[in-house]
Amino acid sequence: MAILTATAGGGAKVEPGTYIVTCVEAKEDHLDNSKYGTGDVLRLDLEVEGERDEEGEAVTIDAIANLKLSPKSKLWEWAEAFGLKPEVGQPFDTDQFEGLQAQAVIIDKTNDDGGVFSRVDRIVPRPRAGSQQPKSVIRADGSPDFTVFWAEVKRLGLDKAKVAYHRGPDAPA
């Protein structure tokens, strides 16, 4: 079980790692001052399996994606991770997310005033029945474990050529 710490914003902070999550609510929202797109987003409230806050309540974390649904969009990727099958040209009801499970890769992010908060970095499918739960790609010290990462990439049926690499703001050039 991860150690939880209350953040300044009042939400629960979850240790970085990969967790099984259940979507408890999917709702449309609008972000003012959005850096990308129109600011219209889908917000998924995800309950983190086995995690409780200081009061013993289930821990939820939200994940946000633009409302654009296309085969290359984050929302499409999430739908597939939750086992849904969107189709081009067909209506897609976002309420279908509710009650479904996937895995969320949770990372620490730092906001403009230096506060650290938990953020859903990726949503990926749950392991198949009978397969072993993957180890976290984040070591206890917060550094990435690339051996585990590339093993998970391979397990998901991807290869290095299909994985986008992003250097974090603190990474050496």
Summary of the structure (lengths in Angstrom):
residues: 173
radius of gyration: 16.4
end to end distance: 35.2
largest distance: 45.6
contacts: 421
relative contact order: 0.17
helix: 14%
strand: 35%
